Amino acid sequence: MNTPSIADLGFLLIIFGFVLAVIAMVIMVVRSPRGPGSGRGAGILLIGPIPIVFGTDKQSVKLVMILAVVLILLALFVMLLPSLVGR
């Protein structure tokens, strides 16, 4: 049986991410309000371990900051995993 390499899995994850982003954009367009209204939102830009957080209200920014901490911890775990498994 032919097992996929790590490069193949990485490529599939990238493709899956793009497909998920396109699906999310389509859902946002379909559910968007038709008239004027107020919108809330926030975003995060991770440059290495340094998060840059921006948003329109405090609740959204808090949620994105929590997500940033979780993502940084997840990245650290993934980076340290080979040294922990190799013991």
Backbone as a ProteinNet text record, in pm:
[ID]
protein_1_A
[PRIMARY]
MNTPSIADLGFLLIIFGFVLAVIAMVIMVVRSPRGPGSGRGAGILLIGPIPIVFGTDKQSVKLVMILAVVLILLALFVMLLPSLVGR
[TERTIARY]
84.4	0	88.9	53.7	133.4	88.4	174.3	138.2	182	100.2	135.8	250.9	334.9	445.6	394.9	481.6	444.7	421.7	497.6	479.5	341.4	298.3	164.9	57.3	72.8	-25.7	-27.8	89.5	96.3	27	50.4	-15	-166.6	-213.9	-358.2	-416.9	-343.4	-391.7	-401.1	-305.8	-311.2	-431.3	-453.1	-568.9	-698.8	-705.1	-822.9	-847.1	-741.1	-755.6	-813.4	-765.8	-819.4	-966.4	-1000.4	-1139.7	-1228.5	-1181.4	-1257.3	-1275.7	-1173.6	-1184.8	-1286.9	-1287.6	-1384.1	-1525.7	-1545	-1677.4	-1723.9	-1633.4	-1668.5	-1708.7	-1637.7	-1673.8	-1811	-1839	-1970.5	-2080.6	-2060.8	-2160.7	-2180.1	-2070.4	-2081.5	-2161	-2140.8	-2213.3	-2361.1	-2392	-2531.3	-2605.6	-2539.2	-2604.1	-2590.1	-2527.3	-2503.2	-2634.3	-2642.7	-2764.6	-2775.4	-2896.6	-2918.9	-2919.1	-2940.3	-2945.8	-2829.8	-2829.5	-2722.9	-2737.5	-2627.3	-2630.1	-2492.9	-2484.9	-2355.3	-2293.2	-2164.2	-2093.3	-1987.4	-1961	-1854.7	-1754	-1630.9	-1530.8	-1395.6	-1310.3	-1173.6	-1086.6	-958.2	-865.5	-733.9	-654.2	-524.3	-424.1	-306.9	-197.2	-83.4	-52.2	55.9	183.9	280.7	412.3	505	523.1	598.1	517.2	580	505.5	443.4	453.6	404.5	268.1	162.7	30.1	3.6	-56.9	-105.9	-257.2	-327.6	-472.1	-539.2	-646.3	-723	-870.6	-956.6	-1098.7	-1182.3	-1315.4	-1407.7	-1469.1	-1467.4	-1521.5	-1441.7	-1461.2	-1380.5	-1408.1	-1532.4	-1565.2	-1495.4	-1499.1	-1434.9	-1284.7	-1224.8	-1079.9	-1041	-1119.3	-1090.4	-1093.9	-1195	-1206.9	-1089.2	-1048.1	-936.4	-805.4	-790.9	-670.2	-660.6	-773.6	-774.7	-736.7	-790.3	-755.9	-607.1	-549.6	-406.7	-322.8	-359.4	-285.1	-294.6	-413.3	-432.2	-348.5	-346.7	-268.7	-119.3	-71.5	70.6	107.1	22.9	49.4	46.4	-47.5	-55.4	69.8	116.7	237.9	359	369.6	480.2	474.7	355.4	338.5	382.4	341.1	376	526.5	589.3	733.9	811.7	759.9	829	792.8	691.5	644.7	753.1	831	933.7	1036.2	1072.7	1169.5	1107	977	909.8	887	857.8	830	961.4	1070.2	1197.1	1261.6	1214.2	1275.7	1244.8
-117.6	0	124	222.4	343.6	448	481.8	580.7	719.2	820.5	956.4	1011.1	1092.7	1153.8	1277.5	1332.7	1452.2	1569.2	1576.3	1682.9	1672.4	1549.3	1530.2	1575.4	1541	1582.6	1734.1	1795.9	1941.7	2008.8	1956	2010.2	1996.5	1882.2	1862	1957.7	1984.7	2081.2	2222	2259.9	2391.7	2401.3	2299.9	2297.9	2302.8	2225.8	2225.6	2365	2434.6	2570.3	2666.7	2657.9	2743.8	2712.7	2585.8	2546.7	2597	2582.5	2629.6	2780.4	2854.8	3000.3	3040.4	2970.9	3001.6	2972	2860	2825.3	2930.9	2976.1	3078.6	3209.1	3246.9	3370.4	3358.8	3243.5	3223.9	3231.5	3169.6	3175.1	3318.3	3394	3532.8	3616.3	3594.8	3670.8	3635.1	3508.2	3464.6	3518.1	3520.7	3563.6	3712.3	3788.1	3929.4	4006.5	4107.1	4188.2	4271.3	4295.1	4365.7	4517.3	4567.6	4711.8	4759.3	4888.4	4940.7	4888.5	4868.8	4817.9	4829.4	4781.7	4786.2	4647.1	4645.8	4519.3	4514.2	4394	4373.7	4279.1	4296.6	4205.9	4232.6	4136.7	4148.3	4055	4080.6	3997.3	3987.4	3892.9	3871.3	3843.7	3899.8	3875.2	3820.9	3693	3629.9	3635.6	3708.8	3713.2	3641	3513.3	3429.8	3417.1	3440	3431.6	3565.3	3667.5	3800.9	3823.5	3836.1	3861.8	4011.6	4048.5	4184.4	4171.8	4228.9	4212.8	4346	4340.5	4460.3	4424.1	4522.2	4493.7	4617.9	4598.3	4710.1	4727.9	4624.8	4637.4	4550	4575.7	4508.3	4358.5	4316.6	4173.4	4094.6	4147.1	4077.3	4069.5	4178.5	4180.5	4081.6	4073.3	3977.4	3834.4	3804.2	3669.6	3636.8	3732	3708.2	3697.8	3772	3761.1	3623.3	3569.9	3434.7	3333.8	3353.9	3266.3	3275.2	3394.1	3411.6	3333.2	3339.7	3266.2	3116	3069.2	2926.6	2884.7	2967.6	2933.9	2932.2	3026.6	3028.7	2904.5	2868.1	2748.4	2622.5	2617	2503.2	2494.9	2609.2	2610.7	2565.5	2610.9	2567.9	2417.7	2366.3	2222.9	2142.4	2188.1	2116.7	2122.5	2237	2248	2162.1	2148.2	2070.7	1922.2	1885.3	1746.3	1648.1	1674.1	1575.3	1548.4	1650.3	1627.5	1551.8	1569	1496.3	1349.6	1323.2	1186.1	1109.2	1176.4	1109.4	1053.6	1087.4	1040.8	897.3
0	0	0	-79.7	-94.9	6.8	102.1	203.1	156.5	183.6	141.8	226.3	164.6	238	313.2	396.1	471.6	377	268.9	170.3	105.4	75.7	18.1	115.7	242.6	342.2	359	356.4	366.1	249	128.6	10.1	20.2	67.5	82.6	186	293.2	393.1	335.7	252.3	188.6	96.5	15.7	-74.2	6.4	115.3	200.9	258.8	296.9	350.6	247.6	124.2	19.2	-7.7	-14.3	-37.9	76.6	199	314.9	310.7	268.6	258.5	152.6	39.6	-66.3	-18.9	48.2	100.6	201.6	287.8	386.7	318.6	212.6	141.4	75.5	17.9	-44.9	59.9	175	282	330.5	342.8	386.9	287.1	156.9	55.3	58.2	75	75.3	197.8	313.4	437.1	466.7	379.4	408	409.7	497.6	501	373.2	330.8	205	220.8	339.5	360	445.1	473.2	558.7	701.2	766.4	902.7	964.9	1084.7	1151.7	1147.8	1137.7	1132.6	1241.7	1286.6	1385.1	1325.3	1367.3	1316	1378.7	1363.5	1413.2	1331.4	1337.2	1263.8	1337.1	1291.6	1353	1242.4	1259.5	1168.6	1252.9	1233.6	1309.7	1227.5	1276.7	1214.1	1309.8	1283	1375.9	1504	1617	1743.1	1784.9	1700.8	1736.5	1672.3	1754	1697	1681.5	1570.5	1549	1539.1	1637.9	1648.9	1616.5	1537.8	1506.8	1505	1529.4	1530	1547.3	1539.8	1548	1686	1768.2	1903.5	2000	2128.8	2230.3	2236.4	2219.9	2228	2117.3	1997.3	1885.2	1905.1	1953.1	1973.8	2083.6	2191.2	2298.1	2245	2166.4	2110.6	2019.8	1938.5	1847.7	1925.8	2034.2	2116.4	2180.7	2226.3	2282.2	2174.3	2054.9	1942.8	1910.3	1918.7	1892.2	1992.3	2119.3	2221.9	2196.3	2161.9	2133.7	2013	1908.5	1789.6	1818.5	1898.9	1933.9	2015.3	2111.6	2191.3	2105.3	2011.7	1920.5	1832.9	1784.3	1701.9	1783.4	1906.3	1992	2018.3	2041.9	2065.1	1943.1	1825.1	1702.4	1678.3	1710.7	1691.4	1790.9	1911.9	2014.5	2012.1	1938.5	1934.4	1891.5	1787.9	1749.9	1859.9	1935.8	2042.5	2159.5	2179.1	2287.3	2249.5	2123.9	2077.8	2065.1	2031	2008.7	2134.8	2249.4	2374.6	2402.2
[MASK]
+++++++++++++++++++++++++++++++++++++++++++++++++++++++++++++++++++++++++++++++++++++++

